[in-house]
Amino acid sequence: MSYAGASALQTAVYQHLSASPALQALVGTAIHDAAPPGPISGTYVSLGPEEVRDASDQSGPGARHDFTVVVVSDAAGFHLAKEVAGVVSDLLVGADLPLTRGRLVALWFLRARARRVENATARRIDLTFRARVEL
């Protein structure tokens, strides 16, 4: 097992999301590698937690990365947050992302959780994806 591909995967996901005109139309440049500090303002996307497990096989070392992309919005209702989450999902599911280290074998959607946060003044959707990376 190796965690060596984690940084390359995170960079590729961030760059792919940041380069999307469809996502930019909804959130502008509010695509972050970490949640912005301070109170929630507007709608943004940020990369969230990751859990990695060994996925080595006869062909060599590899890892299974379960990572979260977070959509947060202070817009009333869940509509905008769900629109953004849908675009993120469309962009990542099955994407062939070039990695600077290792090779992305597959990328798929696992689950989503939508909820109210900040005393119900904001909406948050956690999208969890799974990536299989060979090193």
Secondary structure, DSSP 8 states (H G I E B T S, - for coil): ---TTHHHHHHHHHHHHHT-HHHHHHHTT-EESS--SSS--SEEEEEEEEEEEE--BTTB-EEEEEEEEEEEE-SSSSHHHHHHHHHHHHHHTT-----SSSEEEEEEEEEEEEEEETTTTEEEEEEEEEEEEE-
